[in-house]
Amino acid sequence: MKSIAALQAVVTATPFDGEPSDAELDAIETEMPLILADVVLLDAQIMTIDRAPSELDERRIRRARRRVLAARRELANRSAVVSLSGGAA
């Protein structure tokens, strides 16, 4: 039977500090408009969970969906420009 102590150096070789890297923070910042648009859409949908949506609710949800689609389009266009330019924007 092998001891796990022999594998401890491999498992704990790179300590994890629990903080996101700079690249992860940049990715979050890039996607923030889409994240916020998704939150607005979820809020509009949550308001109508326990009742029939009124005309105002339907407009609010429709507007939020358009905002999400616009944010997705903008993010896709931005990433397409970066990939076409070779990442040096």
C-alpha distances in whole Angstrom, upper triangle without the diagonal:
4,7,10,12,12,13,16,18,18,19,21,23,26,27,29,32,33,37,38,39,42,42,41,44,46,45,45,49,50,49,50,54,52,49,53,54,52,52,56,55,53,55,58,56,55,58,59,56,58,62,63,64,67,69,68,64,64,66,63,60,62,63,59,58,60,59,55,57,58,55,53,56,56,53,53,56,54,51,53,55,52,51,54,55,52,50,53,55
4,7,9,8,9,12,15,15,15,18,19,23,24,26,29,30,34,35,35,39,39,38,41,43,42,42,46,47,46,48,51,49,47,50,52,50,50,54,53,51,53,56,54,53,57,58,55,57,61,62,62,66,67,66,63,63,64,62,59,60,61,57,56,58,57,53,54,56,53,51,54,54,50,50,53,52,48,50,53,50,48,52,52,49,47,50,52
4,5,6,8,10,12,13,13,15,17,21,21,23,27,28,31,33,33,37,37,36,39,41,40,41,44,45,45,46,49,48,46,49,51,48,48,52,52,49,52,55,53,52,55,56,54,56,59,61,61,65,66,65,61,62,63,60,58,59,60,56,55,57,56,52,54,55,52,50,53,53,49,49,52,51,48,50,52,49,48,51,51,48,46,49,51
4,5,5,6,10,10,10,12,14,17,18,20,23,24,27,29,30,33,33,32,35,38,37,37,40,42,41,42,46,44,42,45,47,45,45,48,48,46,48,51,50,48,52,53,51,53,56,58,58,61,63,61,58,58,59,57,54,56,56,52,52,54,52,49,50,52,48,46,49,49,46,46,49,47,44,47,48,45,44,48,48,45,43,45,47
4,5,5,8,10,10,11,13,16,17,19,22,24,27,29,29,33,33,33,35,38,37,38,41,42,42,43,47,45,43,46,48,46,46,50,50,48,50,53,51,50,53,55,53,55,58,60,60,63,65,63,60,60,61,58,56,58,58,54,53,55,53,50,52,53,49,48,51,50,47,47,50,48,45,48,49,46,45,49,49,45,43,46,48
4,6,7,8,10,11,12,16,17,20,23,25,28,29,30,33,33,33,35,38,37,38,41,42,42,43,47,46,44,47,49,47,47,51,51,49,51,54,53,52,55,57,54,56,60,62,61,64,66,64,61,61,62,59,57,58,58,55,54,56,54,50,52,53,50,48,50,50,46,47,49,47,44,47,48,45,44,47,47,44,42,44,47
4,6,5,6,9,10,13,15,17,21,22,25,26,26,30,30,29,32,34,34,34,37,39,38,40,43,42,40,43,45,43,43,47,47,45,47,50,49,48,52,53,51,53,56,58,58,61,62,61,57,58,58,56,53,55,55,51,50,52,50,47,48,49,46,44,47,46,43,43,46,44,41,43,45,41,40,44,44,41,39,41,43
4,5,5,6,8,11,12,15,18,19,22,24,24,28,28,28,30,33,32,33,36,37,37,38,42,41,39,42,44,42,42,46,46,44,46,49,48,47,50,52,50,52,55,57,57,60,61,59,56,56,57,54,52,54,53,50,49,51,49,46,47,48,45,43,46,46,42,42,45,43,40,43,44,41,40,44,44,41,38,40,42
4,6,5,5,9,11,14,17,19,22,23,23,26,27,27,29,31,31,32,35,36,37,38,42,41,39,42,44,42,42,46,47,45,47,50,49,48,51,53,51,54,57,59,58,61,62,60,57,57,58,55,53,54,54,50,49,51,49,46,47,48,45,43,46,45,41,42,44,42,39,42,43,39,39,42,42,38,36,38,40
4,6,5,9,11,13,17,19,21,22,22,25,25,25,27,30,29,30,33,34,34,36,40,38,37,40,42,40,40,44,44,43,45,48,47,46,50,51,49,52,55,57,56,59,60,58,55,55,56,53,50,52,51,48,47,49,47,43,44,45,42,40,43,42,38,39,41,39,36,39,40,37,36,39,39,36,34,36,38
4,6,8,9,11,15,16,19,20,20,24,24,23,26,28,27,28,31,32,32,34,37,36,34,37,39,37,37,41,42,40,42,45,44,43,46,48,46,48,52,53,53,56,57,55,52,52,53,50,47,49,49,45,44,46,44,41,42,43,40,38,41,41,37,37,40,38,35,38,39,36,35,39,39,36,34,36,38
4,6,6,9,12,14,17,18,19,22,23,22,24,27,27,27,30,32,32,33,37,36,34,36,39,37,37,41,42,40,42,45,44,43,46,48,46,49,52,54,53,56,57,55,52,52,53,50,48,49,49,45,45,46,44,41,43,43,40,39,41,41,37,38,40,38,35,38,39,36,36,39,39,36,33,35,37
4,6,9,13,15,17,18,18,21,22,21,24,26,26,27,30,31,32,33,37,36,34,37,40,38,38,42,43,41,43,46,46,45,48,50,48,51,54,56,55,57,58,56,53,54,54,51,49,50,49,46,45,47,44,41,43,43,40,39,41,40,36,37,39,37,34,37,38,34,34,37,37,34,31,33,35
4,6,9,12,14,15,14,17,18,18,20,22,23,24,26,28,28,29,33,33,31,34,36,35,35,39,40,38,40,43,43,42,45,47,46,48,51,53,52,54,55,53,50,51,51,48,46,47,46,43,42,44,41,38,40,40,37,35,38,37,33,34,36,34,31,34,35,31,31,35,34,31,29,30,32
4,6,9,11,13,13,17,18,18,19,22,23,23,25,27,28,28,32,32,30,32,35,34,33,37,38,37,38,42,41,40,43,45,44,47,50,51,50,53,54,52,49,49,49,46,44,46,45,41,41,43,40,37,39,40,36,35,38,37,33,34,37,34,32,35,36,32,32,36,35,33,30,31,33
4,6,8,10,11,14,16,14,16,19,19,20,22,24,24,25,29,28,26,29,32,30,30,33,34,33,34,38,38,36,40,42,40,43,46,48,47,49,50,48,45,46,46,42,41,42,41,38,38,39,37,34,36,36,33,32,35,33,30,31,34,31,29,32,33,30,30,34,34,31,28,30,31
4,6,9,10,13,15,14,15,18,19,19,21,23,24,24,28,28,25,27,30,29,29,32,34,32,33,37,37,36,38,41,40,42,45,47,46,48,49,47,44,45,45,41,40,42,40,37,37,39,36,33,35,36,32,32,34,33,30,31,34,31,29,33,33,30,31,35,34,32,28,30,30
4,7,9,13,14,12,13,17,17,16,18,21,21,21,25,25,22,24,27,26,25,29,30,28,30,33,33,32,35,37,36,39,41,43,42,44,45,43,40,41,41,38,36,38,37,33,34,35,33,30,32,33,29,29,32,31,27,29,32,29,27,31,32,29,30,34,33,31,28,29,30
4,6,9,12,10,10,13,14,13,15,18,18,18,22,22,20,22,25,24,24,27,29,27,29,32,32,31,34,37,36,38,41,43,41,43,44,42,39,40,40,36,35,37,35,32,32,34,30,28,30,31,27,27,30,28,25,27,29,26,25,29,29,26,27,31,30,28,25,26,27
4,7,8,6,6,10,10,10,12,15,15,15,19,19,17,20,23,22,22,25,27,26,27,30,31,30,33,35,35,38,40,41,40,42,42,40,37,38,37,34,33,34,33,29,30,31,28,25,27,27,24,23,26,24,21,23,25,23,21,25,25,23,24,27,27,25,21,23,23
4,5,5,6,9,10,11,12,14,15,16,20,20,19,21,24,24,24,27,29,28,30,33,33,33,36,38,37,41,43,44,42,44,44,42,39,40,39,36,35,36,34,31,31,32,29,26,28,28,24,24,26,24,21,23,24,21,20,23,24,20,22,25,24,22,19,20,21
4,5,5,6,9,10,10,12,14,15,19,19,19,21,23,24,24,27,28,28,30,33,33,33,36,38,38,41,43,44,42,44,44,41,39,39,38,35,34,35,33,30,30,31,28,26,27,26,23,23,24,22,19,21,22,19,18,21,21,18,20,23,22,20,16,17,17
4,5,5,6,9,10,10,12,14,17,18,17,20,22,22,23,26,27,27,29,32,32,33,35,37,37,40,42,43,41,43,43,40,38,38,37,34,33,33,32,29,28,29,26,24,25,24,21,20,22,20,16,18,20,16,15,18,18,15,16,20,19,17,14,15,15
4,5,5,6,9,10,11,12,16,16,15,17,20,19,20,23,24,24,26,29,29,29,32,34,34,37,39,40,38,40,40,38,35,35,35,32,30,31,30,26,26,27,24,22,23,23,19,19,21,19,16,18,20,17,15,19,20,17,18,22,21,20,16,18,18
4,5,5,6,9,10,10,14,15,14,16,18,19,19,22,23,23,25,27,28,28,31,33,33,36,38,39,37,39,39,36,34,34,34,30,29,30,28,25,26,26,23,21,23,22,18,19,21,19,16,18,20,17,16,20,20,18,19,23,22,21,17,18,18
4,5,5,6,9,10,13,14,14,16,18,19,20,22,24,24,26,28,29,30,32,34,34,38,39,40,37,39,39,36,34,34,33,30,29,30,28,25,25,25,22,20,21,20,17,17,19,16,13,16,17,14,13,17,17,14,16,19,18,18,14,15,14
4,5,5,6,9,11,12,12,14,16,16,18,20,21,22,24,26,27,27,30,32,32,35,37,38,35,37,37,34,32,32,31,28,27,27,26,23,22,22,20,17,19,18,14,14,16,14,11,13,15,12,11,15,15,13,15,18,18,17,14,16,15
4,5,5,6,10,10,9,11,14,14,15,17,19,19,21,23,24,24,27,29,29,32,34,35,32,34,34,32,29,30,29,26,24,25,24,20,21,21,18,16,18,17,14,14,16,15,12,14,17,14,14,17,18,16,18,21,21,21,17,19,18
4,5,5,8,10,10,11,14,15,15,17,19,20,21,23,25,25,27,30,30,34,35,36,33,34,34,31,29,30,28,26,25,25,23,20,21,21,17,16,18,17,13,14,16,14,11,15,16,13,13,17,17,16,18,21,20,20,17,18,16
4,6,7,9,10,12,13,14,16,18,19,20,22,24,25,26,28,30,31,34,35,36,33,34,33,31,29,29,28,25,24,24,22,19,19,19,16,14,16,14,11,11,13,10,8,11,12,9,10,13,14,12,15,17,17,18,14,16,14
4,6,5,6,9,10,11,13,15,16,17,19,20,21,22,25,27,27,31,32,32,29,31,31,28,26,26,25,22,21,21,19,16,16,16,13,11,13,12,9,9,11,10,7,10,12,10,11,14,15,14,16,19,20,20,17,19,17
4,5,5,6,8,10,10,12,14,15,16,18,20,21,23,25,26,29,30,31,28,29,29,26,24,25,23,20,20,20,18,15,16,16,13,11,14,13,9,11,13,12,10,13,15,13,14,18,18,17,20,22,23,23,20,21,19
4,5,5,6,9,10,11,12,14,15,17,18,20,21,23,25,28,29,29,26,27,26,24,22,22,20,18,17,17,15,12,13,13,9,9,11,10,6,9,11,9,9,12,14,12,14,17,18,18,20,22,23,24,21,22,19
4,5,5,6,9,10,11,12,14,15,16,18,20,22,23,26,27,27,24,26,25,23,21,20,19,17,15,16,14,11,11,11,8,6,9,8,5,6,10,9,8,11,13,13,13,16,18,18,19,22,23,24,21,23,21
4,5,5,6,9,10,11,12,14,15,16,19,21,21,24,26,26,24,26,25,23,21,21,20,17,16,17,15,12,12,14,11,9,12,12,9,10,13,13,11,14,16,16,16,19,21,20,22,25,25,26,23,25,23
4,5,5,6,9,10,11,12,14,15,17,19,20,23,24,25,22,24,23,21,19,19,18,15,14,16,14,10,12,13,10,9,12,12,9,11,14,14,13,16,18,17,18,21,22,22,24,27,28,28,25,27,24
4,5,5,6,9,10,11,12,14,16,17,19,22,23,23,20,21,21,18,16,16,15,12,11,12,10,7,8,9,6,5,9,9,7,9,12,12,12,15,17,17,18,21,22,22,24,26,27,28,26,28,25
4,5,5,6,9,10,10,12,14,16,17,20,21,21,19,21,21,19,16,16,16,13,11,12,12,8,8,11,8,6,10,11,9,10,13,14,13,16,18,18,19,21,23,24,25,27,29,29,27,29,27
4,5,5,6,9,10,10,12,15,15,19,20,21,18,20,21,18,15,16,16,13,12,14,13,9,11,13,11,9,13,14,12,14,17,17,16,19,21,21,22,25,26,26,28,30,31,32,29,31,29
4,5,5,6,9,10,11,13,15,18,18,19,16,17,17,15,12,13,13,9,9,11,10,6,9,11,9,9,12,13,12,14,17,17,17,20,22,22,23,26,27,28,29,31,33,34,31,33,30
4,5,5,6,9,10,11,13,16,17,17,14,16,16,14,11,11,11,8,6,9,8,5,6,9,8,8,11,13,12,13,16,17,17,19,22,22,23,25,27,28,29,31,33,34,31,33,31
4,5,5,6,9,10,11,14,15,16,14,16,17,16,12,13,14,11,9,12,12,9,10,13,12,11,14,16,15,16,19,20,19,21,24,24,25,27,29,30,31,33,35,35,33,35,33
4,5,5,6,9,10,13,14,15,13,15,16,14,11,13,13,10,9,12,12,9,12,14,13,13,16,18,17,18,21,22,22,24,26,27,27,30,32,32,33,36,37,38,35,37,35
4,6,5,7,9,12,12,13,10,12,12,10,7,9,10,6,6,9,10,8,10,13,12,12,15,17,17,18,21,22,22,24,26,27,28,30,32,33,34,36,38,39,36,38,36
4,5,5,7,10,11,11,9,12,13,12,8,9,11,9,7,10,12,9,10,14,14,13,16,18,18,19,22,23,23,25,27,28,29,31,33,34,35,37,39,39,37,39,37
4,5,5,8,10,12,10,13,15,14,10,12,14,12,10,14,15,12,14,17,17,16,19,21,21,21,24,26,25,27,30,30,31,33,35,36,37,39,41,41,39,41,39
4,6,8,8,10,8,11,13,11,8,11,13,10,10,14,15,13,15,18,18,18,20,22,22,23,26,27,27,29,32,32,33,35,37,38,39,41,43,44,41,43,41
4,6,5,6,5,9,11,11,7,9,12,11,10,13,15,14,15,18,18,18,21,23,23,24,27,28,28,30,32,33,34,36,38,39,40,42,44,45,43,45,42
4,6,8,8,12,15,15,11,12,15,14,12,16,18,16,17,20,21,20,22,25,25,25,28,29,29,31,33,34,35,37,39,40,40,43,45,45,43,45,43
4,7,9,12,15,16,13,14,18,16,15,18,20,19,20,23,24,23,26,28,28,29,31,33,33,35,37,38,39,41,43,43,44,47,48,49,47,49,47
4,6,9,12,13,10,12,15,15,14,17,19,19,20,23,24,23,26,28,28,29,32,33,34,35,37,39,39,41,43,44,45,47,49,50,48,50,48
4,6,10,11,9,10,13,14,13,15,18,18,18,21,23,23,24,27,28,28,30,32,33,34,36,38,39,40,42,44,44,46,48,49,47,50,47
4,7,8,5,6,10,10,10,12,14,14,15,18,19,20,21,24,25,26,27,29,30,31,33,35,36,37,39,41,42,44,45,47,45,47,44
4,5,5,6,9,10,11,12,14,15,16,18,20,21,23,24,26,27,29,30,32,33,35,36,37,39,41,42,43,45,47,48,46,48,45
4,5,5,6,9,10,11,12,14,15,17,18,20,21,22,24,26,27,29,30,31,33,34,36,37,39,41,42,43,45,47,45,47,44
4,5,5,6,9,10,10,12,14,15,16,18,20,21,22,24,26,27,29,30,31,33,35,36,37,39,40,42,43,45,43,45,42
4,5,5,6,9,10,10,12,14,15,16,18,20,21,22,24,26,27,28,30,31,33,34,36,37,39,40,42,43,41,43,40
4,5,5,6,9,10,10,12,14,15,16,18,20,21,22,24,26,27,28,30,32,33,35,36,37,39,41,42,40,42,40
4,5,5,6,8,10,10,12,14,15,16,18,20,21,22,24,26,27,28,30,31,33,35,36,37,39,41,39,40,38
4,5,5,6,9,10,11,12,14,15,16,18,20,21,22,24,26,27,29,30,31,33,35,36,37,39,37,39,36
4,5,5,6,9,10,10,12,14,15,16,18,20,21,22,24,26,27,28,30,32,33,34,36,37,36,37,35
4,5,5,6,9,10,11,12,14,15,16,18,20,21,22,24,26,27,29,30,31,33,35,36,35,36,34
4,5,5,6,9,10,11,12,14,15,16,18,20,21,22,24,26,27,29,30,31,33,35,33,34,32
4,5,5,6,9,10,11,12,14,15,16,18,20,21,23,24,26,27,29,30,32,33,31,33,30
4,5,5,6,9,10,11,12,14,15,16,18,20,21,22,24,26,27,28,30,32,30,32,29
4,5,5,6,9,10,10,12,14,15,16,18,20,21,22,24,26,27,28,30,29,30,28
4,5,5,6,9,10,10,12,14,15,16,18,20,21,23,24,26,27,29,27,28,25
4,5,5,6,9,10,10,12,14,15,16,18,20,21,22,24,26,27,25,27,25
4,5,5,6,9,10,10,12,14,15,16,18,20,21,22,24,26,24,26,24
4,5,5,6,9,10,10,12,14,15,16,18,20,21,22,24,23,24,22
4,5,5,6,9,10,10,12,14,15,17,18,20,21,23,21,22,20
4,5,5,6,9,10,11,12,14,15,16,18,20,21,19,22,20
4,5,5,6,8,10,10,12,14,15,16,18,20,19,21,18
4,5,5,6,9,10,11,12,14,15,17,18,17,18,16
4,5,5,6,9,10,11,12,14,15,17,15,17,14
4,5,5,6,9,10,10,12,14,15,14,17,15
4,5,5,6,9,10,10,12,14,13,15,13
4,5,5,6,9,10,11,13,11,12,10
4,5,5,6,9,10,11,9,12,10
4,5,5,6,9,10,10,12,11
4,5,5,6,9,8,10,8
4,6,5,6,5,7,6
4,5,5,6,9,9
4,5,7,9,10
4,6,6,7
4,6,8
4,6
4
